[in-house]
Amino acid sequence: MSKFLIAPAALMMALALAACGGDAPAGGGTPPADTSTPATTPPPAEPAPATPSP
């Protein structure tokens, strides 16, 4: 009787390993951030208005 239980159990374990053991897809996930140049802010389009002195 144990032979009849071992064969299906072995088949289920083999299928579980095949389902969970796959490789990650190529190009999956987010690409790495480009850190070759630092981020800079552009200068303002027009200068801020001067505040009157008291």
C-alpha positions in Angstrom: 0.0 0.0 0.0 2.9 2.4 0.7 4.0 2.1 -3.0 0.6 3.5 -4.0 1.1 6.5 -1.7 4.8 7.2 -2.5 4.4 7.5 -6.3 1.7 10.2 -6.3 3.6 12.1 -3.5 6.8 12.0 -5.5 4.9 13.2 -8.6 3.4 16.1 -6.6 6.8 17.1 -5.2 8.4 17.1 -8.7 5.6 19.3 -10.0 5.9 21.6 -7.1 9.7 22.0 -7.7 9.1 22.6 -11.4 6.5 25.3 -10.7 8.5 27.1 -8.1 12.0 26.7 -9.4 11.8 28.8 -12.6 14.3 31.4 -13.6 13.4 35.1 -13.4 12.3 36.6 -16.7 14.9 38.6 -18.6 14.5 42.3 -18.2 12.0 41.9 -15.3 11.8 44.5 -12.6 12.8 48.1 -12.6 15.9 49.3 -14.4 18.7 50.7 -12.2 18.8 54.5 -11.7 21.2 56.5 -13.8 23.7 58.0 -11.3 26.3 59.1 -13.8 25.4 62.8 -13.6 24.1 64.7 -10.5 20.7 66.2 -10.7 20.7 70.0 -11.1 17.8 72.5 -10.9 17.5 75.0 -13.7 17.7 78.7 -12.9 14.4 80.5 -12.4 12.8 82.0 -15.5 12.6 85.5 -14.0 14.2 87.0 -10.9 12.1 87.4 -7.8 10.7 90.9 -7.2 12.7 93.0 -4.8 11.2 93.7 -1.4 11.0 97.4 -0.5 13.2 98.5 2.3 11.5 100.2 5.3 
